Amino acid sequence: MIALYSLKQSRSQRIVWLLEALGVPFEVQSFEREPVTRSAPPIFKTLHPLGKAPVLKDGNLTLAESASIVEYLIDRYGNGRFTPETDTTDYYHYVQWLHYAEGSIMPAILQKMMATDESKINYFNSQVSLHLDYVEQHLNGKKWFCGNELTGADIMMSFPCQVAMFMLPNELYPNIARFVEQVENHPAYRQAVERVGELDLHSL
């Protein structure tokens, strides 16, 4: 059976959402962050050399990195769902969003959250605005990131969009706000909440 090792109140929530959407049997073990460092507890070092969450185990396979986990689960268990047809323009746009979530927008958001120097705060504010304007424009007229069907791109982009809408007035980004509301009302997302609890971004 698939086993997911995650941190409570973290981006790992989206992996639980995907597992529920796939309808595959799985178990999830959620751990509290270390109180001072806010990092994963030592047990994660026994699962993967980086000692970070989430970690997925499926048989002899152990995977870290959210996008890798999402790609694997969709390739292995999706049966053609949650991804556009390969070798199409839509597919490569999908791949871009899949990796943009952790490669571009989330680092900018985290840097904004941690910045204390005024000049850096101004810079990271401008970077976050750049990214959110890009996402807001892309979602205009679209139900999901890649059209009318839920894909792994939406799974990956859910957390940065949730954090952004927690930090900023939602009226500035109505398309992103709509996307977040849609995510949080998705039936499989509600099942994930029943299993691991509601995401509380105050704990970040």
Buried (B, 14 or more C-beta within 10 A) or exposed (E): EBBBBBBBBBBBBBBBBBBBBBEBEBEBEBBEBEEEEEEBBEEBEEBBEEBBBBBBBBEEEEBBBBBEBBBBBBEEBBEEBBBBEEEEEBBEBBBEBBBBBBEBBBBBBBBBEEBEEEEEBEBBEEBBBEBBEEBBEBBEEEBBBBEEEBBBBBBBBBBBBBBBBBBBEBEBBEBBBBBBEBBBEBEBBBBBBEBBEEBEEEEB
